[in-house]
Structure formats: structure tokens, C-alpha cells
């Protein structure tokens, strides 16, 4: 929960965020102030011909639309996490 103390904003562990590039508003996101990168829940991820295609979230999420998002190189980075 966001709170204003003096002229500083105090944020909580979870905050509502917007992803305007994807037309998404007011979704809850976990805050990690020490992180260098962020991640999103994506499904049906395919990279072909230097185009990354995926759907945001999964069918179990109330934010799932089934829309396929396409991002061209060099605007994405693939990382394998074990």
C-alpha cells in the first residue's frame, strides 16, 4: 500500500502497477527494491526469426486476455533460469 510520509513515498511489498505498452492497468506486482531486473508471467513463449511471441499471464489469471504480444530484436533478452 502506497503511503506519503513527508515528501517521501513509502511503498509496500505489493503495489498496483500499469503496463501501458500492453494496455494493462491496475495489476498487482510484488516489489523487490534490490532487484536489477523484473519479470512477468508469460505463457506460450516462442522465439522465431528474431521475434519473440508470448501471451501475458496464464489462463488462471484474471488478467489473461489471450492476446499474442510480439517484440522484435533487439528489444528483448532471453535468459534461462535454473
C-alpha positions in Angstrom: 0.0 0.0 0.0 1.5 3.3 -1.1 1.8 6.0 1.7 3.1 9.5 1.6 5.3 10.5 4.6 6.7 14.0 4.5 7.9 14.3 0.9 8.8 10.6 0.5 6.7 7.8 -0.9 6.6 4.6 1.1 5.7 1.5 -0.9 4.6 -1.8 0.3 5.5 -5.3 -0.7 2.8 -5.4 -3.3 1.6 -2.4 -5.3 -0.7 -1.8 -8.2 1.1 -1.0 -11.5 0.3 -0.2 -15.1 1.8 -1.6 -18.2 0.7 1.0 -20.8 2.6 -0.6 -23.6 0.4 -3.7 -23.2 -2.8 -1.8 -22.4 -2.9 -3.2 -18.9 -3.8 -1.1 -15.8 -4.0 -1.8 -12.1 -2.5 -5.2 -11.7 -0.7 -6.2 -8.5 3.1 -6.5 -8.6 5.5 -7.7 -6.0 8.1 -5.1 -5.2 11.7 -6.0 -4.9 13.7 -2.8 -4.4 17.1 -4.7 -4.6 16.4 -6.3 -7.9 18.3 -5.4 -11.1 15.6 -6.9 -13.4 11.9 -7.6 -13.2 9.8 -10.4 -14.6 6.3 -11.0 -15.9 4.2 -14.2 -16.0 4.1 -15.2 -19.7 2.9 -18.3 -21.5 3.1 -19.8 -25.0 6.6 -18.2 -25.4 8.1 -18.7 -28.8 11.2 -17.0 -30.4 11.5 -17.4 -34.2 13.2 -15.2 -36.8 14.3 -12.8 -34.1 10.7 -12.1 -33.0 9.6 -13.0 -29.5 5.9 -14.0 -29.2 4.1 -14.7 -26.0 0.9 -14.2 -24.0 0.9 -12.3 -20.8 -0.2 -14.2 -17.7 -1.9 -17.6 -17.9 -5.4 -18.8 -18.2 -5.8 -19.0 -14.4 -5.2 -15.2 -14.1 -8.0 -12.7 -14.2 -5.6 -10.5 -16.2 -5.2 -13.1 -19.0 -6.6 -11.9 -22.4 -5.0 -14.5 -24.8 -3.6 -11.7 -26.9 -0.3 -12.5 -28.6 2.4 -9.9 -28.0 5.2 -9.6 -30.5 8.6 -8.0 -29.7 11.4 -7.7 -32.2 15.1 -7.9 -31.6 17.0 -6.1 -30.0 14.1 -5.1 -27.7 14.2 -8.3 -25.7 16.7 -10.5 -23.9 16.2 -14.2 -23.3 17.6 -15.6 -20.1 17.4 -19.2 -18.8 16.9 -19.6 -15.1 17.5 -22.9 -13.4 
